[in-house]
Amino acid sequence: MSNIVRKGELSAFQRWEMASFGDDRPASVSETQLASIAAAKASQAETDSVRENARQQGYAAGYKEAYELGLKEGRDAGYAAMEASIHVEIAALQDLANALSAQIASAGKQMGRDLLNLAIDLSQTMLKTKLELDSEAIIPIVEDAIEQLPSAQQPAQIFLHPDDADVIKKRIGDTLNEQGWRIVVDHHMERGGCKLETVQNIIDASYSTRWQRLTDAIKINASSSD
């Protein structure tokens, strides 16, 4: 068949277009197709957005849970460490309190002994002053010493300081002579004391001996009350 177009077969105007080589796509896309494509893209974007939001929320929730768990574990560990530290400090304070109590008790005992010794010294000074001021204070001392003996056994002697011997001779000398006692002046005897001697007995009622017995008794009583 001939490809020659006759003049009579041509229209008044016919645009010539180059034939397509291997492209089967339509020359144009309809509005419906464009809308469908846009909707698909929007749906995909929305899906991606939902997915991202879900991922972010999951991450935030996981982070919050992990943070709270870590915070709780850290807080619990801190409380445990603090409690252990408090127990250690309480034990140390208790040891310190016990040590202080022991020291105070020891100091109290020592202070008590010091005060007792001071009281004894003051009493001794006051007694000596009384004996110096009251010369007749020797009389009851001699009478008490004589009462410790059942009877005067010859020879019966009373050793006295010279000043005390004068007082005894003046006040009860006659009575003592009647009972068989002889007054002996002893310059080594302290004032306020005497010594009685018989054949079988010796009564040491010297001032130093009587005072020592008194202080020993006081200290024993004080020690037993601690």
Buried (B, 14 or more C-beta within 10 A) or exposed (E): EEEEEEEEEEEEEEEEEEEEEEEEEEEEEEEEEEEEEEEEEEEEEEEEEEEEEEEEEEEEEEEEEEEEEEEEEEEEEEEEEEEEEEEEEEEEEEEEEEEEEEEEEEEEEEEBBEEBEEEBEEBBEEBBEEBEEEBEBBBEBBEEBBEEBEEBEEEBBBBBBEBBBBBBBEBBBEEBEEEEBEBBBBEEBBBBBBBBBBEEEEBBBBBEBBBEEBBEEBBEEBEEEE
